Amino acid sequence: MNVYAIRAIYKFEMSRTFRTLMQSIASPVLSTSLYFIVFGTAIGSRMGNIDGISYGAFIIPGLVMLSLLSESISNASFGIFFPKFSGTIYEVLSAPVSAMEIVIGYVGAAATKSVTLGLLILFTAQLFVDYHIEHPIWMLAFLILTAITFSLFGFIIGIWADDFQKLQVIPLMVVTPLTFLGGAFYSISMLPEPWQTLTLFNPVVYLISGFRWAFYGVADVNVVVSLGMTMVFLLICLTTVWWIFRSGYRLRT
């Protein structure tokens, strides 16, 4: 494995983050903090508990997951799209670097940014809402696994997109609505039938449910099922990336 190539791609992508700290880190943390202020402090203080958890604390895993998904996709998709747009991707493809090393470099950097952002949001949440983490190791595992999975998904979107507008279509029109409808602000057990059953077809439900279990030990879906669904999506993304490099889809033209 060409460690030097992976490190070069990784450091280049990470340096872009440090050049745009306001956009990459400060803006998502600030926008999520507004959710904590409005929903956690203002509205949450007037609402009852959900599954024995205060409303402000209950929405923390969902808000972290909302930022994690959007930032993972955004970082990874732009990271691979811009070299395609500028034409420098051909320098990477012609270098003695394997497809796996390219993916590790780009996806690793995107996942690192997302995990860092998620931890910063958790730290910021402590300033507004009291919460606890019952299973910190599982929380970190879900955080890293989700960041890697959706960074891979964003990498696929970046290769598929042929203009800047398409980079935003799936995150804004698909992922964000699914996150809001996936139990970020409520428990799906509060929904009447048939909506409760239909919600189970939303893959984001399993991510938020498993992440919330790591915090409070309560979940809408069994944690084993949540972990299994996350792994399935990860395998689908890995298989898609393998096919892209094998076929040269939108890379060689």
NORSUL-V586727 format. One line per field, one symbol per residue. phi: phi as a letter, one per 40 degrees, with the letter a starting at -180 (. if undefined). psi: psi as a letter, one per 30 degrees, with the letter a starting at -180 (. if undefined). A space follows every 50 residues. Layout:
# NORSUL-V586727
phi->???
psi->???
This chain:
# NORSUL-V586727
phi->.ccccccccccccccccccbccccbccccccccccccccccccdcbbccb fgbccdcccddccccdccccccccccccdcccccccgcccccccccbccc cccccccccccccccdcdcccccccccbbcabbcbccccccccccccccc cccccccccccbacccccccdccbccdccccbgcbacccccccccccccc ccccdccccccccccbgbacbdcccccccccccccccccccdcccccgdf bcb
psi->kieeeeeeeeeeeeeeeffheeeeeeeeeeeeeeeeeeeeedeefglalj hgkkeeeefeeeeeeeeeeeeeeeeeeeefeeeeefffffeeefliklee eeeeeeeeeeeeeeeeeeeeeeeeeffekklljeieeeeeeeeeeeeeef eeeeeeeeeekglfefffeeeefeeeeeeegggeglkfffklkgeeeeff fjffeeeeeeeeefefgklfkkeeeeeeeeeeeeeeeeeeeeeeeefgjg ef.
